[in-house]
Amino acid sequence: MLRRQLQGRVRYGPADRLCFASLSSLIPRRRWAKVFPITPGTLLAWHRKLAAHRWDYSRQRRSPGRPPPQAAVKDLVLRHARENSQWGHRRIQGELARLGHPIAASTVWQILHTAGIDPAPRRTGPTWREFLSAQATSLIACDFLHIDTTSLQRLYALIFLEHHTRRLHIAGVTAHPTAAWTTQQARNLATDLRIRMDPLRFLIRDRDSKYTDAFDAVFQAKDIEIIKTPVRAPKANAHCDRVIGTLRREALDHILILDEAHARHVLAEYQRHYNAHRPHRARHQLPPQAHQQPPPVLKPASRRVLAYPRPRRRDQRVQLCRLTRSDDYSSPTRCGASGVRWCRVRWGVRRCGSGRGPAGATGTTAGCSRRGRAG
């Protein structure tokens, strides 16, 4: 313990005091003065300090200055700054006010400064993710997918993928993908897309010999420039390779393809599922054809769904709403004697009756109600 302090006065911290307290239970009391390097005065001083700290309410005191912003607001400020590199702290303040988070501009600046984010005019340019996301609306890519049937025949499917919406187009399936067949599939795609081809400006493809000049001319007629990927560089067309892998993992690896017609049917069904229902992480878990999140589904009150209504037991409790005296007898003589008028409410219907007296007479009143008392 003393080796940790090389110079100056020896000071005992909470850990040292805890160590002394543990050793005191193992060492006899008569040897405490020889073993422990503390005096009774030191022990009393520790006790006074502990008692003073107990009653000074220091734990309930607030730190000086304004309260710190919530963690959710900090995360929102940093997210706005990262996703919008041209926004300054005042613009971010205005956006937060629109979202229902009133915050001072100086607080926004302090959050950005603490996180190491420079003001808007001095930030660096867009990242590769931001740059590619901005260019995704003008990109479309194509590639071939091969399928082996049960008879060991290899089939080829030509697929197109829109980068912005991640919409998948399976142009066709054939066992002999010639240049003429590939060009015809490009014409069919241009006919199907029509107006959706207007924002497209680039087509990414590899250097396969099946992509001839006639194939390129179909897209060049729509003012789409052809971009050829480098040799043996599959990452240059990573989106197409990714969707091919997804198609294999989710469909083709679980089905035995019999022939070309079977392959065409399976791919068409998966294309409808991929475009209409399958969520995509790059689109905030939205399918390619969706533009906004569906409305939330209200959860039922009970998780158990019963085919038949649940039988309910009748309420066995008797609610005594009133006790009144009859006109014939002044007071009840025993439990259940006449003169005590009872009223029972069950299932919303009030049933009233009166007890019988000793002579068999029935006590009557003018009426019975919940609150008033009959005379």
Summary of the structure (lengths in Angstrom):
residues: 375
radius of gyration: 41.8
end to end distance: 90.8
largest distance: 119.3
contacts: 844
relative contact order: 0.05
helix: 41%
strand: 15%
